[in-house]
Amino acid sequence: MRLSPPEETRVVVIDLTSLNAFANDPGAAWGYRAENDVFWGYKLGLVVTGGGIPLAFRLIPANRVESHVSVPLLTESGQRLKETSRSCDYVPADKGFDAEKNYRTTTKKLHATLVCPGRKKKKKRVKHRYHREYFARIKYPYRTDARQFYRSPQGREVYRQRTVIEQVNGQLKDSFVLNHMPRSVVGRQRMYSWCLGVLIFYTLALIANRLKGQYNRQLKVFAA
């Protein structure tokens, strides 16, 4: 963290990515990568800085959703930033993290704004727009403020930086064989240890890359 410039932590990105598991894995479950795309395995919740440095991770069965890991991930990331005297302004995320508790945790633990598109929520029809905004402000105060920022040009620009974590997940799976574990990695505890080892290896490669003044996309040289 100390090798990276302070501006890299101004944007911290959170996401879940799918991890395939073997058919005999008792800790895995059926889940969805996307609509109508079913897989057997786990989901890795990951938080990275704008420079791709991992801050926190959680492993859950594939049938769980973002709400099971979002608050612990955001809280731990806030602690890591505080320990290194770094500050964060924005946390881009996909619409799966659109929940009042995530906006509240981001504001209180990271002193930042969660930037993500909204999900369609089932709610009673309110006749006037004034009433809709009034009730939203009372029930979802943190979400209301964050959604207003997301709709602004600056918010859309910040949200585009979510591609950082997609690049990190791609490197972890392709160059660091995160999704190609040996047959002995069966069970949630072993899968957790495997993910931890891969993330440590990735972070060490990232540090070596930084010391050489190279870009993150050249990490595959270290992984080879």
N, C-alpha and C positions, 0 to 999 in steps of 0.2 A: 504493500500500500504506500509506503514512504518513498518508493521509487517513482511513483506516478505523480503528475502535477495535480494540484488541488482542484482544478476545473473538471477532472475526470469523475469526481464524486458528486458533482452538481446534479447529474442525472444518474439514477440507480434503477435498474430494470429488473422486473420480476416475471417469472413465467413457469409453466409446467411443461415437461416434455415426456414423451412415452418411452418406455424401456421394455423390450421384449424379454420374456422369461421362458425357461424350458417347460415342457408340458407337465413334468412331475414336480414342479415347484409348488409347495403347499401354501406359501405366503402370497402368491400371485392371484390375480383375479381378472375377469373379463372387463374391458373398458373401451372407451371410444377415443380415438385420436382426433377424429373429425366426424362430421355427420355420416353415418352408415359405414364408418371405417372401424371395425372391431378388432381388438388385439388382446392377447393374453400376456399379462406382465404387471409392470409397476409404472408409476409416474414420479419423475424427479422434479421437485420444486427447487428452483434455483434463483438466487439474486446475485447480480453482477453489477459492477460499476460501468461507467461509460467507456472505460478502457478494457473491459472484459475480465476484470479481476473478481473472482468469486468471493462473496461476503457471507452467504449462508445457504444451506441446502437441507431438504427434507425428502424422505422416501416414503411413498404411500402406495397401497394397492391400486390397480388401475380403475377400480370401480368408485374410488373416492374423487371428489372434486376440489376446486381451489379453496373452498371455505375451510377445509380440514388442515391446511398448512399456511394460509396467507398471514394470519396474525403472528404465529411464531416466527415465520421468515422475516416479516417486517420488523418485529421487535428485536430479533437477534441482529439484523442488519444495522438498526439504529445504535445498538450497543457497540458494534464493531467500529462504526464511524466515530462514535464518541470516544472510544479508546485511542483512536489515532488522531483525534482533534480535527476531524474532517466534517464538513457540512454538506447537506443534500438539499436541493430545491425541488426536484421533480422525480416522480416514480412512474414511468410509463408501464402500462400493463394492458392485456387484452380484456375483452368484455366479461370474461369469466370472473374477474376480480371486482366487478361492479357491485359492491355491497357497502352499506353504511359503516359496518365495523372496520372494513379495510381503509376507507377514507379517514375514519377517526383515528385508527392506529397509525397511519402514515403521518397524519398531522401531529399527533402527540409524541410518537416515538422517534420519528425522523425529522420533525419540523419541516415537512415537505408537503407537496400536493400530489395526490394520486391522479394520474392522467390516463383515462381509459374511456372507450366508447360505452354507452349505456346499453343495458339489456332491456328488452320489452318486459314491463312488469304488469301483472294483472292487478287492476285497481278499479275502484268504483268510478263511474263516469261523473265528472263534475262539470256543471253547465258552463261556468264562466272561467276564463283563463286566470283571472285574479285569484279565484278560489283554489285552483290547482297549484299555483305558485305559493299561495299562503300555506296550504296543507303540506306541501313538499318541504317548505322551509322549517316547519315545526317538526315533522317526522324524520326528515333526512337533511339536517343542516349542513353536515360536512359534504355529503354527496351533492347537494345543490350548488355549493360554492365551487366544487371541483368540476362539475359538469359545465358550469358557466365558463370556466377557464378553458376546458377542452374545446368548446365551440369557437374560441377565439383563434385568430391566425397563429399567435404564439403557441397556443396549446396544441394545435395540429402539427406545428413544427417540432415541438418537444416529443409528441407521440411517434413521429417518424424514427426517433432514435431507439425505438423498441427493437429495431433490426439487430442491435448489438447482441442481444441474448440469443437470437436465432443463429447468428454466426458462431457464437460460443457453443451452442448445442450441436451445430453441424461439425465443428472441429472435434468436440468430445466424442461424437459417434463415429466419424470417419477416420480422423487421424489418431485418436487415442482409444479406439476400439471400445468405447463405453458400452455399446450395444452388442458386442461380440465377446461375451465372457466365456471362460472355460466351463466345461460340463459340471465341474465341482461347485460352481456358484449356484446353489439351490437354497431357497429360504430367504426370508426377509433380512436376517442378520448378516448373512454372507453377501447378499446383494448390497446392503448398506456399506459393508466394508469394501466391497469392490468399487462402489461409487466414490467413497472417500479416497481410496488409493488413486483412482483415475484423476480426481480433482486435485489432489496433492501433486501428482505428476504434471498435470496441466499447468498448475500455478508455478512450479519450478521451471518449466519450459518457458512460461511467460516472463519470468524474472530474467532468465538467461537471454531471452530475446531482447528484452528492454536494455540490458547491459551492453548488448551489441548494437543497439540503435536500430533494430529491425522492426518490421510491422508484424502485427498479430497473425496475419495470414501465412507467415513463414514458419509457424510453429510446427508444421508437419515435418520439418527437417529434424527437429528434436525427437519427435515421436517415432520416426522411422527406425 
